[in-house]
Amino acid sequence: MANRKPTQCEKVKEYLKEFGSITQMQALNDLGIMRLASRISELRERGENISGEFVKVKNRYGELCEIKRYFYARHNKAGAA
């Protein structure tokens, strides 16, 4: 089974490692994943330390709205190595 297709969770993990964060629109456009929040939940259940924050963006009409951006959480916030 060495030539198997990567799962959606594996695709999200790799995207986070490569780009640092992911939004629902990026998941849909870049990975073809419709339910990013579900994949994030599954990754968290598997022990991945993923955090999220709401960020403000403008929609196509120039209106401000909030979207969720997911990223790997840092283990220590104090900056200690």
Secondary structure as GFF3:
##gff-version 3
##sequence-region A 1 81
A	DSSP	alpha_helix	8	19	.	.	.	ID=ss1
A	DSSP	beta_strand	22	23	.	.	.	ID=ss2
A	DSSP	alpha_helix	24	26	.	.	.	ID=ss3
A	DSSP	pi_helix	27	31	.	.	.	ID=ss4
A	DSSP	alpha_helix	36	45	.	.	.	ID=ss5
A	DSSP	beta_strand	50	58	.	.	.	ID=ss6
A	DSSP	beta_strand	64	72	.	.	.	ID=ss7
###
